[in-house]
Amino acid sequence: MTRTIRIGTRGSALALAQTGTIADALRRAGENVEIVKVSTPGDRSHAPIAEIGVGVFTSALREALLNKQVDVAIHSYKDLPTAPEPGIVLAAVPLREDPRDALIARDGLTLGELPRGAKVGTGSPRRSAQLQALGLGLEIVPIRGNIDTRLRKVTDGELDAVVLARAGLARLGRAGEITETLDPIQMLPAPAQGALAVECRVDDVDIEHLLRSTVDDEATRVAATAERAMLAALEAGCSAPVGALAEVVEDLDADGSVVERVSLRGVAAAGLDGESVELIRASAVADKSEAERLGRDLAAELLDLGAGALSGPGRNSR
Ligand SMILES: NCc1[nH]cc(CCC(=O)O)c1CC(=O)O
């Protein structure tokens, strides 16, 4: 009897698309795979994420893993709380999609073309702060719901535009509706945006090795490690208005040999009430093996620059 690996996922179209790619990779490696949908409070409630709390999309899946209802859990990495979960290991971080945010606006408009007072929908204080900081006079409208619901608000004329992760749109085959991909200089994504987290039980060493060898991408893991270490060190969990983007880059060592380094940019918003938005930015580079320390150091620098004065309601990195 060959084993069947049960993969737990949320039931949203996005989650199923993400899980499908991992299931396919495991099938190509000769494994039997079964996909198990797990409903989470985040799927059932329409309250703002800031009210229902961190981990709304992920804790039910982790429970199903610990209860042995499933053997693998697949999350959007950016939705995972930064605190490690006892009994669970992050077995793989697959190759990341484009991590940037995207604008989907009426009439093919870009950010710069939207008129003052244009209504832009987002439920994310991170996106909201960075949009306000552009000084374009945009009116930020809080929204929630799945990607389809959000896009419909633009087609229906209720909003002039929405901002969403490019990765989610791409996975749903809707990247064609993007009217502008936002440059990270204007809009840093959420830490680990566009990446998946593939978890299994700590004692399931076989499954861990299988996942590591079939779906893990080292550069993505290194980048996400730096971004999430920064977030964790800002002591804000995933509810702070924080953006981060790391990339593995080739560099020349002192002796002229090519080395891989990790380059990290971070932003934190302070004074997030109404009109007054102050963004604090910093960046740094370190050896690839120092991703975790780089993230912590950059957080310390952001705190020195005043990020500790984080304020405002509904802190949320997404
Ligand atoms: N917070 C919701 C969420 N969680 C993961 C994604 C898709 C993108 C990703 O995997 O990072 C989205 C939608 C969005 O932010 O537009």
The ligand as an SDF file (V2000), in Angstrom:
LIG
                    3D

 16 16  0  0  0  0  0  0  0  0999 V2000
   -4.3680   39.1600    2.7730 N   0  0  0  0  0  0  0  0  0  0  0  0
   -5.0450   38.4250    1.7730 C   0  0  0  0  0  0  0  0  0  0  0  0
   -4.1240   37.7240    0.8500 C   0  0  0  0  0  0  0  0  0  0  0  0
   -3.3120   36.7330    1.2920 N   0  0  0  0  0  0  0  0  0  0  0  0
   -2.5860   36.2870    0.2190 C   0  0  0  0  0  0  0  0  0  0  0  0
   -2.9670   36.9870   -0.8970 C   0  0  0  0  0  0  0  0  0  0  0  0
   -2.4360   36.7290   -2.2570 C   0  0  0  0  0  0  0  0  0  0  0  0
   -1.0410   37.1930   -2.4950 C   0  0  0  0  0  0  0  0  0  0  0  0
    0.0390   36.4650   -1.7490 C   0  0  0  0  0  0  0  0  0  0  0  0
    0.1200   35.2310   -1.7960 O   0  0  0  0  0  0  0  0  0  0  0  0
    0.8470   37.1330   -1.1140 O   0  0  0  0  0  0  0  0  0  0  0  0
   -3.9600   37.9060   -0.5240 C   0  0  0  0  0  0  0  0  0  0  0  0
   -4.6830   38.8580   -1.3820 C   0  0  0  0  0  0  0  0  0  0  0  0
   -4.0290   40.2090   -1.5310 C   0  0  0  0  0  0  0  0  0  0  0  0
   -3.3100   40.6850   -0.6410 O   0  0  0  0  0  0  0  0  0  0  0  0
   -4.2670   40.8630   -2.5650 O   0  0  0  0  0  0  0  0  0  0  0  0
  1  2  1  0
  2  3  1  0
  3  4  1  0
  3 12  2  0
  4  5  1  0
  5  6  2  0
  6  7  1  0
  6 12  1  0
  7  8  1  0
  8  9  1  0
  9 10  2  0
  9 11  1  0
 12 13  1  0
 13 14  1  0
 14 15  2  0
 14 16  1  0
M  END
$$$$
